[in-house]
Amino acid sequence: MTESIPEKGISLAQRAWNIRQKSLLMGAVQKQGYVGQALGVADVLAVSYFHALSYRADEPEWEQRDRFLLSIGHYAIALYAALLEAKVLPEFELETYGTDNSRLPMSGMASYTPGMEITGGSLGHGLGIGVGMAMGLKRKQSASFVYNLMSDGELGEGSTWEAAMSAAHQKLDNLICLVDFNNQQADGPSTEMLSSEPVDQKFEAFGWHVQRVDGNDIDALVAAFDNARNLNEAKPRVIICNTKMCKGVRFLEEREITHFVRVDEEEWDLALKVLEEGKPA
């Protein structure tokens, strides 16, 4: 469980809402950003950083930390929001998003940002890096876990399945893959571009322990994360998280194209207002 959280008594639902708000506030700085993905994956990140991960907010390089890999580098705005909420990054940096000399570039870069473990550029690399990290931690006899957040679009990359096969062969029970299955990629629904279904059966055939849950249901996510971490089997674990793009901002949820959702200049304040209406009690 989490080594250090500055504030106590804040629900996971509130954490997820805060991550959504911070994502929109950052997007408003440049009037752009992958906020659709950030809104959709906020619940997964809240459970990751405020329930599952072991880390020290004031010591991002702490050797005993769990590693959280963002394979999908264009989701950086979502991870920055989580790192800001976790106090790994100071609050004032939110306003620097995407600006010159900022530590919060629009695509995640490990050399720039504390808490960003890898540079997620071309998709399909994260799981392979995660396999290597998990093997290294095993050799160190470390109790740390590697969490790799990837997209459903990455399931179309051959390197993903090479890594999946290697993870099972190496019996990497310290590797937990999180698949954000929002069924969107640049050219349209991912299931229509190159369908990976039945993805749960495919991971099972590759030797993984598989769970598939509603990625916007915090209780379901908590149960799945706990099960993945406590499983007494020598195999890697995957949680396929079915998420809703733009979750929490209804007028954006209803847009037909949501991979890089268009938010007009006057709509940023409206999006924040609509989100505010759904704030947890």
C-alpha positions as CSV (number, residue, x, y, z in Angstrom):
1,M,0.0,0.0,0.0
2,T,1.0,3.6,-0.4
3,E,4.1,4.5,1.7
4,S,3.2,8.2,2.1
5,I,0.2,10.3,1.3
6,P,0.2,13.9,2.5
7,E,-3.6,14.2,3.1
8,K,-5.7,11.6,4.8
9,G,-9.4,11.0,4.8
10,I,-10.0,11.8,1.1
11,S,-12.1,9.2,-0.8
12,L,-10.9,7.5,-4.0
13,A,-13.9,9.0,-5.7
14,Q,-12.7,12.5,-4.7
15,R,-9.2,11.7,-5.8
16,A,-10.4,10.7,-9.2
17,W,-12.5,13.9,-9.5
18,N,-9.4,15.9,-8.5
19,I,-7.4,14.2,-11.2
20,R,-10.1,15.0,-13.8
21,Q,-10.2,18.7,-12.6
22,K,-6.4,19.0,-12.8
23,S,-6.4,17.5,-16.2
24,L,-8.9,20.0,-17.5
25,L,-7.1,22.9,-15.8
26,M,-3.8,21.9,-17.5
27,G,-5.6,21.5,-20.9
28,A,-7.0,25.0,-20.5
29,V,-3.4,26.4,-20.3
30,Q,-2.7,25.5,-23.9
31,K,-6.3,25.0,-25.0
32,Q,-5.5,21.5,-26.0
33,G,-4.4,18.1,-24.7
34,Y,-5.6,14.5,-24.5
35,V,-8.2,15.3,-21.9
36,G,-10.6,12.7,-23.2
37,Q,-8.2,10.0,-22.1
38,A,-7.4,11.7,-18.9
39,L,-11.0,12.0,-17.9
40,G,-11.6,8.4,-18.8
41,V,-8.6,6.9,-17.0
42,A,-8.8,9.0,-13.8
43,D,-10.4,6.3,-11.7
44,V,-7.7,3.8,-12.6
45,L,-5.0,6.4,-11.7
46,A,-6.8,7.2,-8.4
47,V,-6.8,3.6,-7.4
48,S,-3.2,3.2,-8.5
49,Y,-1.7,6.1,-6.6
50,F,-4.0,6.2,-3.6
51,H,-4.7,2.6,-2.9
52,A,-2.2,0.2,-4.6
53,L,1.2,1.8,-5.3
54,S,4.0,2.0,-2.7
55,Y,5.9,5.2,-3.2
56,R,7.3,8.3,-1.4
57,A,6.0,11.6,-2.7
58,D,9.1,13.5,-1.6
59,E,11.5,10.8,-2.8
60,P,10.6,9.8,-6.4
61,E,13.7,7.7,-6.8
62,W,13.1,5.7,-3.6
63,E,14.6,2.2,-4.4
64,Q,11.7,0.3,-2.8
65,R,9.0,2.1,-4.8
66,D,6.6,0.3,-7.1
67,R,7.3,1.4,-10.7
68,F,4.4,2.9,-12.6
69,L,5.1,2.9,-16.4
70,L,3.1,5.1,-18.7
71,S,3.5,3.3,-22.0
72,I,1.0,5.7,-23.7
73,G,3.1,8.9,-23.6
74,H,0.3,11.0,-25.0
75,Y,-1.6,10.3,-21.7
76,A,1.0,12.4,-19.9
77,I,-1.6,15.0,-18.9
78,A,-3.4,12.3,-16.9
79,L,-0.3,11.1,-15.1
80,Y,0.8,14.7,-14.3
81,A,-2.6,15.2,-12.7
82,A,-2.1,12.1,-10.6
83,L,1.4,13.2,-9.6
84,L,0.2,16.6,-8.7
85,E,-2.6,15.1,-6.6
86,A,-0.1,12.8,-4.9
87,K,2.2,15.8,-4.2
88,V,5.1,14.3,-6.2
89,L,4.9,17.5,-8.2
90,P,4.1,20.9,-6.7
91,E,0.7,22.4,-7.4
92,F,2.1,25.6,-9.1
93,E,3.6,23.6,-11.9
94,L,0.1,22.8,-13.2
95,E,0.0,26.2,-14.9
96,T,3.3,25.5,-16.8
97,Y,1.8,22.5,-18.8
98,G,3.2,22.4,-22.3
99,T,5.1,25.7,-22.0
100,D,8.8,26.2,-22.8
101,N,11.1,24.8,-20.1
102,S,8.2,23.2,-18.3
103,R,8.7,19.8,-16.6
104,L,5.3,18.9,-17.9
105,P,5.7,18.5,-21.7
106,M,2.7,17.3,-23.7
107,S,4.1,13.8,-24.2
108,G,5.7,12.1,-21.2
109,M,9.5,12.2,-20.9
110,A,11.3,10.5,-18.1
111,S,14.2,12.9,-18.2
112,Y,11.9,15.9,-17.5
113,T,9.4,14.9,-14.9
114,P,9.8,13.4,-11.4
115,G,7.7,10.3,-11.1
116,M,7.7,9.6,-14.8
117,E,9.5,6.3,-15.1
118,I,9.8,6.0,-18.8
119,T,9.5,8.1,-22.0
120,G,6.4,6.8,-23.8
121,G,6.8,7.7,-27.4
122,S,6.0,5.1,-30.1
123,L,3.3,2.8,-28.7
124,G,4.0,-0.8,-27.8
125,H,7.2,-0.3,-25.9
126,G,6.0,0.0,-22.3
127,L,5.2,-3.7,-21.6
128,G,8.6,-4.8,-22.9
129,I,10.3,-2.3,-20.7
130,G,8.1,-3.4,-17.8
131,V,9.2,-7.0,-18.4
132,G,12.8,-6.0,-18.2
133,M,12.2,-3.9,-15.0
134,A,10.3,-6.8,-13.4
135,M,13.1,-9.2,-14.2
136,G,15.7,-6.8,-12.7
137,L,13.7,-6.4,-9.5
138,K,13.4,-10.2,-9.3
139,R,17.2,-10.5,-9.5
140,K,17.5,-7.9,-6.7
141,Q,15.1,-9.9,-4.7
142,S,12.9,-6.8,-4.4
143,A,9.3,-6.9,-3.2
144,S,8.4,-4.0,-5.5
145,F,5.8,-4.3,-8.3
146,V,5.9,-3.0,-11.8
147,Y,2.6,-1.5,-13.1
148,N,2.4,-0.8,-16.8
149,L,-0.5,1.3,-18.1
150,M,-1.1,0.8,-21.8
151,S,-3.9,1.4,-24.3
152,D,-6.1,-1.0,-26.2
153,G,-4.5,0.4,-29.4
154,E,-1.2,-1.1,-28.3
155,L,-2.7,-4.5,-28.4
156,G,-2.3,-4.3,-32.2
157,E,1.5,-4.0,-31.8
158,G,3.5,-7.2,-32.1
159,S,6.0,-6.1,-29.5
160,T,3.2,-6.1,-26.9
161,W,2.6,-9.8,-27.5
162,E,6.3,-10.7,-27.5
163,A,6.5,-9.0,-24.1
164,A,3.4,-10.8,-22.9
165,M,4.9,-14.2,-23.9
166,S,8.2,-13.3,-22.2
167,A,6.5,-12.2,-19.0
168,A,4.7,-15.5,-18.7
169,H,7.9,-17.5,-19.6
170,Q,9.8,-15.7,-16.8
171,K,6.9,-16.2,-14.3
172,L,6.9,-12.5,-13.5
173,D,4.3,-12.3,-10.7
174,N,5.6,-8.8,-9.9
175,L,4.2,-7.4,-13.2
176,I,0.7,-6.0,-13.4
177,C,-0.4,-4.7,-16.7
178,L,-3.3,-2.2,-16.9
179,V,-5.1,-1.9,-20.2
180,D,-7.1,1.2,-20.7
181,F,-9.8,-0.2,-23.1
182,N,-11.6,2.9,-24.3
183,N,-12.1,1.6,-27.8
184,Q,-10.6,4.7,-29.4
185,Q,-7.5,5.4,-31.5
186,A,-6.6,8.0,-34.0
187,D,-8.4,6.4,-37.0
188,G,-11.5,5.3,-35.2
189,P,-12.7,2.6,-32.8
190,S,-9.9,0.3,-32.0
191,T,-12.1,-2.8,-32.4
192,E,-12.8,-1.7,-36.0
193,M,-9.1,-0.8,-36.8
194,L,-7.6,-4.1,-35.7
195,S,-9.7,-6.0,-33.2
196,S,-8.0,-7.6,-30.3
197,E,-11.1,-9.3,-29.0
198,P,-11.4,-11.6,-27.2
199,V,-8.5,-9.9,-25.5
200,D,-9.1,-11.6,-22.1
201,Q,-8.9,-15.1,-23.7
202,K,-5.7,-14.1,-25.6
203,F,-3.9,-13.0,-22.4
204,E,-5.1,-16.2,-20.7
205,A,-3.6,-18.2,-23.6
206,F,-0.3,-16.4,-23.2
207,G,-0.2,-17.6,-19.5
208,W,-1.5,-14.5,-17.7
209,H,-3.9,-14.1,-14.8
210,V,-6.7,-12.0,-16.3
211,Q,-9.4,-9.7,-14.9
212,R,-11.7,-7.5,-16.9
213,V,-13.6,-4.7,-15.1
214,D,-15.5,-1.5,-15.5
215,G,-12.6,1.0,-15.4
216,N,-14.8,3.7,-14.1
217,D,-16.1,1.6,-11.1
218,I,-13.8,2.4,-8.2
219,D,-15.0,-0.5,-6.1
220,A,-14.4,-3.0,-8.9
221,L,-11.0,-1.5,-9.6
222,V,-10.0,-1.8,-5.9
223,A,-11.0,-5.5,-5.8
224,A,-9.2,-6.2,-9.1
225,F,-6.0,-4.4,-7.9
226,D,-6.0,-6.3,-4.6
227,N,-6.6,-9.6,-6.3
228,A,-3.7,-8.9,-8.8
229,R,-1.3,-8.0,-6.0
230,N,-2.2,-10.8,-3.7
231,L,-2.5,-13.6,-6.2
232,N,-0.5,-16.6,-5.1
233,E,0.5,-17.8,-8.6
234,A,3.8,-17.4,-10.5
235,K,2.4,-15.6,-13.5
236,P,2.0,-12.0,-14.6
237,R,-1.3,-10.3,-14.1
238,V,-3.4,-8.0,-16.4
239,I,-6.4,-5.9,-15.6
240,I,-8.4,-4.9,-18.6
241,C,-10.2,-1.7,-17.7
242,N,-13.2,-0.7,-19.9
243,T,-13.3,3.1,-19.6
244,K,-15.5,5.9,-21.0
245,M,-13.7,8.6,-22.9
246,C,-14.3,12.1,-21.4
247,K,-16.0,10.5,-18.3
248,G,-17.6,13.2,-16.2
249,V,-18.1,15.8,-18.8
250,R,-21.3,14.8,-20.6
251,F,-21.2,17.1,-23.6
252,L,-17.7,15.8,-24.4
253,E,-18.7,12.2,-23.8
254,E,-21.3,12.6,-26.6
255,R,-18.8,13.8,-29.2
256,E,-18.3,11.4,-32.1
257,I,-14.5,11.7,-32.4
258,T,-12.9,11.4,-29.0
259,H,-9.3,10.3,-29.5
260,F,-8.1,13.9,-29.6
261,V,-11.3,15.5,-28.5
262,R,-11.8,19.1,-29.7
263,V,-12.6,21.5,-27.0
264,D,-13.3,25.0,-28.3
265,E,-11.8,28.0,-26.4
266,E,-15.0,28.9,-24.8
267,E,-15.8,25.3,-23.7
268,W,-12.9,24.9,-21.2
269,D,-14.8,26.8,-18.5
270,L,-18.0,25.0,-19.4
271,A,-16.2,21.6,-19.1
272,L,-15.0,22.6,-15.6
273,K,-18.5,23.7,-14.7
274,V,-20.1,20.5,-15.8
275,L,-17.5,18.5,-13.9
276,E,-18.1,20.6,-10.8
277,E,-21.8,19.5,-11.0
278,G,-20.7,15.9,-10.5
279,K,-18.3,16.5,-7.7
280,P,-18.5,13.8,-5.0
281,A,-20.3,14.8,-1.8
